[in-house]
């Protein structure tokens, strides 16, 4: 994979593989993602922890790594608006936001697109106008393929068209949404450097990984993409959009008008 292989201890325990930016082979990393591996990668705000958002077993590994409540869904990132339209029920308001702010630091919580067809509970009240507007939308394949842990109990999904070149390239090559949660154990501070990620997930005792001493395979990411120290940018703005109604859930770097 363009870097030293994952470390195997004498006990057979596998320690997180670290790939320097200069050694990065995107194709091999994408193969690992398709194989259900979890990765730490740079994002607009901090190091992110991710996997294929349609791989249930991989998403479950993220839950264990984060030590997080299973009912709290994960954010996903996609490389472009075309992929966003494959996973969100679209509306004029979403199109307006996409035109203004994507790619960028705006996360939208919207209804997940379903094989059963879009739910038209919100949006335009005039059925004739609504019918013509829906007919004018681009046709995209509907799916229920996002893994458990991504779609919230109310049928919504948090999604962002990322502006970060690495995150976008990974999602584009994967051809699927990429989980994007902060690379930290729940309740702890986000990681802004590879060193912080390593300290978070590979605790040391007397120069030996603590879990090796206990002869336990740890819940940790499979791969760390080491891009050095990241700038500490403000968090992304989060809005909820259902139909044409929008509500700001978290103020961040993008000022939504």
N, C-alpha and C positions, 0 to 999 in steps of 0.2 A: 504493500500500500504506500510505497514511497517513504516509509519510516520504519523504525525498529518494530518488530512484532509485539503484540501484547505480552506483557511479562508473565511467565508461568513460574510460580514458586515451586520449591521442592515438594510442597504439599499438594500441588496440582491446582492451587488457587490462581485464578486469572486476575491480573491487575489492569486497570484502565489503560488503554493504549493512548499514547500522546503523539500527535502528528504536528510538527512545526509547519507554519505557513509556507516556508520555502520547499517543504517536502510534500505538499498537499497534492494528491491525485484524486480529483473529483469523481472520476468514474468508479474508482475502488470504494470511495465512501458511499456513493449512491448504491452500489452493489450491496454494501453492508446494511444500508437502510432497508433495501428490498428484502434482505434476509432477516429483518426484525431486530437489527441492532439499534441501540440508543446512542445519541451523540450529543456532545456539547459544542456549540458553535457561536460565533459572534452575531449580535443583532444590533438594532439601532440604539438600544438602551443599556444592555449588559450581556453577559454570556447567557445563551439560552440552552435549555435542555430539550431535546426533541427526538422524534421518531416518525415513521410513517403513520399518519393520522387514521389510516384505514386498517391498520394492523392491531387487532385487539390485544394480542399477547404482548406486543411492544408497548402499547399504551399502559397496560397493567404494570409493566416493569417500571415505567415512569412514575406511576403512583407509589410503588414501593421505594424507589430511589428518593422521591420527594418526602416520603413518610406523610402523605397527604390524605385527607378525607376523600373517599372515592366519589362522593356525591358532588364534589366541586369540579366542574368541567374545565378542560384545558383549552386555551387559545390555539388557533392554527394560523399559519402564514401561507400565502400563495404568491406566485411570482407576477401575476397580472390579473386584470379585471375579468378576462375571459374565464379563468379558472374559478374566480370568486362567484361568477354567475352559475357555475355548475353545482354550487353548494349552498347558495342563499336564494331565497325567494326574492325576486327582483321587484323594484318599484321605482317610480319617478324620483322619489326622495333619495333612494340608494344611488341611482344614476347621477343625480346632482352631486352627492358627496364624492362619488368615485371620480367624477370629472374634476372636482376641485382639489381633492386631497390624496388621491391614490396615484402612484405608490407613495406612501408616506406614513407618518406616525399616528394614524387614526385607526382604531380598532372598532369594528361594527359588531354589535350583538343583534343578529337578525334571525328570522325563522329559517331553519334548515330545509333545503329543498328535498322533496320526498318523492319516491316512486308512486305514491298514491296521489300525487298532483298537489299543486299549491293550494293553501288555504286562503280564501279571499275574505276573511272576517274584517280586515281593515282596509284602508286605502280609499279608493273612489267609491262614493255612495251611489252614484247614478249607474245602474246596471248596464245601460246601453253604452255609456262612455267607457265604463270599465271593460266591457267585452271588446270594444275596438282597440283600447290601449293594450290589453293582454295579447290580442292577436298580432299587434305590431312588435311585440318583444321578440328578440332573437330566440330561436329554438335551441335548447340545450338538453342534454340527457339528464333526466331526473334520477336521483339515487338516494338510497338509505344506507350508504356504504361507510359512513364515518363510524369509527369504533365507539363502543361504550366508553364513557369518560370524556367524550368530546361534545356530544349533544346534550344539552341540559334537559332536566325533566319537563320543562315547558316547551321543548321542541326548538329551542334557539341554539345557535352556535356563534362563538366569538371568533371573528376572522379579520385579518389585516392583509392588504397587499403590501408586502414589505418593500422598503426602499434600500435595504442593505444588500449589497451585491452578492455576498456569500450566501445569505439565507435565501435570496431569490434564485440563485444558481442551483442550490441544492433542491429546492422545491420544483423548479422547472425540470431538472434532470430526472427527479423522482417521478414527475408527472402526477403528483398527488399533493394534497395539503401536508404541511410539516407541523407537528406539534411544536409550540414555542412557549415554554414556561421558563421562568428564571432558573438558572443552574445553581440551586441551593436547596438545602433541606427546609421544609416549610417552617416559617417562623424565624429563620436566620436571614442575614443580609444578602443581597444579590452579589454575584461575583463579577468583578471587572477585570480580572487578570487570570491567566492560566494558573498561576501560583495559588490564587485564592480558591480556584476550582479544585485543585489537587488537595489543598488543606481541608476542604469541605468533605471530599469523598474518599480520600486516602489518608485517614488519620495515622500518625506515626507514634511509635513508642520505642524508645531506645534505637532509633534508626530503622525500625522494622514496622511495616504496616500492621496496625493493631489487630486487624482481623486475621492476619496470617498467624499471629501468636495464638489466637483462639482457634485456628484451623477452621475458619468459617468463610465461605464464599460471600463476599459483601454484596449488598444492593448498591451498585454504583454504575455510572455510565460506561458503555463499552469503549467509546472513543472520545477523545478530547482534541478538537482542532485549536491549536495554540496560535492565536493571533496577537499575543502579547497583551499589553495593557489597553483597555478600551476607554474612550472618553465617557464620563459620567453624565450622559444626557438626561433631560427630564423624562418622566414616564410618558407613554403614549396616551392620547385622549381616547376615552371609551364612550361611545354613544349606543343607545338602543334604538333600532329602527324597525317598526312593524307597520307595514303599509306605508302611508305617508306621514306617520307620526314619529317624531324623533325626541329622545330625551338624553341629556348628558348624564352619564353615570360616573365619570371621572374626568376632571379637568387635567390636561397635560400640555404637551408642547404644541399641539395644534389647537388654534382658536376657531371653533366651529361657529359659523354664522348661519 
